Amino acid sequence: MFADPVADMLTRVRNASRAQLPEVVIPHSRLKESIAHILEREGYVAAAAVEAAPRKSIRLRLKYQGRRPIIEGLRRLSSPGRRMYVGAGDIPRVRGGLGIVILSTPSGVMTGHEARKKNVGGELVCSVW
């Protein structure tokens, strides 16, 4: 068992994109499913699907621009040993607005841009660029 399932997900995606694999399979959790759907909606992955058999998992189809992966970097911001919480006015911008930050808020998991619009803060989950 690993201590941080979200960090494991990000590492699997990072490794698969660097190895130029077409897709990656990740063990399921609701938080990871929300993150996967945000990555799909923001255009970082081609598709995110939840599979039920034999164990519930998430299958991400990665996107590439030629041989270059669309996801240049993923970084876990808050960890089980060091939680990072921000208010609506303190949500960081990633790479001058070229990336996204994903937050877990009382209104659900959302991007930093959506959280600023709704004026809610929460726990910083990760940043993607």
Contacts in CASP RR format, 6 or more apart in sequence:
PFRMAT RR
TARGET T0000
AUTHOR 0000-0000-0000
METHOD contacts of the structure
MODEL  1
MFADPVADMLTRVRNASRAQLPEVVIPHSRLKESIAHILEREGYVAAAAV
EAAPRKSIRLRLKYQGRRPIIEGLRRLSSPGRRMYVGAGDIPRVRGGLGI
VILSTPSGVMTGHEARKKNVGGELVCSVW
2 8 0 8 1.000
3 80 0 8 1.000
4 76 0 8 1.000
4 79 0 8 1.000
4 80 0 8 1.000
5 27 0 8 1.000
5 29 0 8 1.000
5 31 0 8 1.000
5 32 0 8 1.000
6 31 0 8 1.000
6 32 0 8 1.000
6 35 0 8 1.000
6 76 0 8 1.000
6 125 0 8 1.000
6 126 0 8 1.000
7 76 0 8 1.000
7 79 0 8 1.000
8 26 0 8 1.000
9 26 0 8 1.000
9 32 0 8 1.000
9 35 0 8 1.000
10 74 0 8 1.000
10 75 0 8 1.000
10 76 0 8 1.000
10 126 0 8 1.000
12 24 0 8 1.000
12 26 0 8 1.000
13 24 0 8 1.000
13 26 0 8 1.000
13 45 0 8 1.000
13 60 0 8 1.000
13 62 0 8 1.000
13 71 0 8 1.000
13 74 0 8 1.000
14 71 0 8 1.000
14 73 0 8 1.000
14 74 0 8 1.000
16 23 0 8 1.000
16 24 0 8 1.000
16 60 0 8 1.000
16 62 0 8 1.000
17 62 0 8 1.000
17 64 0 8 1.000
17 69 0 8 1.000
17 70 0 8 1.000
17 71 0 8 1.000
18 69 0 8 1.000
20 64 0 8 1.000
20 67 0 8 1.000
20 69 0 8 1.000
21 62 0 8 1.000
22 61 0 8 1.000
22 62 0 8 1.000
23 59 0 8 1.000
23 60 0 8 1.000
23 61 0 8 1.000
23 62 0 8 1.000
24 59 0 8 1.000
24 60 0 8 1.000
24 62 0 8 1.000
25 51 0 8 1.000
25 57 0 8 1.000
25 58 0 8 1.000
25 59 0 8 1.000
25 60 0 8 1.000
26 32 0 8 1.000
26 36 0 8 1.000
26 57 0 8 1.000
26 58 0 8 1.000
26 59 0 8 1.000
26 60 0 8 1.000
27 55 0 8 1.000
27 56 0 8 1.000
27 57 0 8 1.000
27 58 0 8 1.000
28 50 0 8 1.000
28 55 0 8 1.000
28 56 0 8 1.000
28 57 0 8 1.000
28 58 0 8 1.000
31 104 0 8 1.000
31 109 0 8 1.000
31 125 0 8 1.000
32 58 0 8 1.000
33 48 0 8 1.000
33 50 0 8 1.000
33 58 0 8 1.000
34 108 0 8 1.000
34 109 0 8 1.000
35 102 0 8 1.000
35 109 0 8 1.000
35 125 0 8 1.000
35 126 0 8 1.000
36 45 0 8 1.000
36 48 0 8 1.000
36 58 0 8 1.000
36 60 0 8 1.000
37 48 0 8 1.000
38 100 0 8 1.000
38 102 0 8 1.000
38 109 0 8 1.000
38 110 0 8 1.000
38 111 0 8 1.000
39 45 0 8 1.000
39 48 0 8 1.000
39 60 0 8 1.000
39 71 0 8 1.000
39 128 0 8 1.000
40 46 0 8 1.000
40 47 0 8 1.000
40 48 0 8 1.000
40 60 0 8 1.000
42 100 0 8 1.000
42 111 0 8 1.000
42 128 0 8 1.000
43 63 0 8 1.000
43 70 0 8 1.000
44 63 0 8 1.000
44 70 0 8 1.000
44 71 0 8 1.000
44 128 0 8 1.000
45 60 0 8 1.000
45 61 0 8 1.000
45 62 0 8 1.000
45 63 0 8 1.000
45 70 0 8 1.000
45 71 0 8 1.000
46 61 0 8 1.000
46 62 0 8 1.000
46 63 0 8 1.000
47 59 0 8 1.000
47 60 0 8 1.000
47 61 0 8 1.000
48 58 0 8 1.000
48 59 0 8 1.000
48 60 0 8 1.000
48 61 0 8 1.000
49 58 0 8 1.000
49 59 0 8 1.000
50 56 0 8 1.000
50 57 0 8 1.000
50 58 0 8 1.000
50 59 0 8 1.000
51 57 0 8 1.000
51 58 0 8 1.000
51 59 0 8 1.000
62 69 0 8 1.000
62 70 0 8 1.000
62 71 0 8 1.000
63 69 0 8 1.000
63 70 0 8 1.000
63 71 0 8 1.000
64 70 0 8 1.000
71 128 0 8 1.000
71 129 0 8 1.000
72 129 0 8 1.000
73 128 0 8 1.000
73 129 0 8 1.000
74 126 0 8 1.000
74 127 0 8 1.000
74 128 0 8 1.000
75 126 0 8 1.000
75 127 0 8 1.000
75 128 0 8 1.000
76 125 0 8 1.000
76 126 0 8 1.000
77 84 0 8 1.000
77 101 0 8 1.000
77 124 0 8 1.000
77 125 0 8 1.000
77 126 0 8 1.000
77 127 0 8 1.000
78 84 0 8 1.000
78 85 0 8 1.000
78 123 0 8 1.000
78 124 0 8 1.000
78 125 0 8 1.000
83 123 0 8 1.000
84 123 0 8 1.000
84 124 0 8 1.000
85 121 0 8 1.000
85 122 0 8 1.000
85 123 0 8 1.000
85 124 0 8 1.000
86 92 0 8 1.000
86 103 0 8 1.000
86 121 0 8 1.000
86 122 0 8 1.000
86 124 0 8 1.000
87 120 0 8 1.000
87 121 0 8 1.000
87 122 0 8 1.000
88 115 0 8 1.000
88 116 0 8 1.000
88 118 0 8 1.000
88 119 0 8 1.000
88 120 0 8 1.000
88 121 0 8 1.000
89 116 0 8 1.000
89 121 0 8 1.000
91 101 0 8 1.000
91 103 0 8 1.000
91 112 0 8 1.000
91 115 0 8 1.000
91 116 0 8 1.000
91 121 0 8 1.000
92 101 0 8 1.000
92 124 0 8 1.000
92 127 0 8 1.000
93 101 0 8 1.000
94 100 0 8 1.000
94 101 0 8 1.000
94 127 0 8 1.000
94 128 0 8 1.000
94 129 0 8 1.000
95 129 0 8 1.000
98 129 0 8 1.000
99 127 0 8 1.000
99 128 0 8 1.000
99 129 0 8 1.000
100 111 0 8 1.000
100 112 0 8 1.000
100 113 0 8 1.000
100 127 0 8 1.000
100 128 0 8 1.000
100 129 0 8 1.000
101 111 0 8 1.000
101 112 0 8 1.000
101 124 0 8 1.000
101 126 0 8 1.000
101 127 0 8 1.000
101 128 0 8 1.000
102 109 0 8 1.000
102 110 0 8 1.000
102 111 0 8 1.000
102 112 0 8 1.000
102 124 0 8 1.000
102 125 0 8 1.000
102 126 0 8 1.000
102 127 0 8 1.000
102 128 0 8 1.000
103 109 0 8 1.000
103 110 0 8 1.000
103 111 0 8 1.000
103 112 0 8 1.000
103 115 0 8 1.000
103 121 0 8 1.000
103 122 0 8 1.000
103 123 0 8 1.000
103 124 0 8 1.000
103 125 0 8 1.000
104 122 0 8 1.000
104 123 0 8 1.000
104 125 0 8 1.000
105 115 0 8 1.000
105 118 0 8 1.000
105 120 0 8 1.000
105 121 0 8 1.000
105 122 0 8 1.000
105 123 0 8 1.000
106 120 0 8 1.000
106 122 0 8 1.000
107 118 0 8 1.000
107 120 0 8 1.000
109 125 0 8 1.000
110 118 0 8 1.000
115 121 0 8 1.000
115 122 0 8 1.000
END
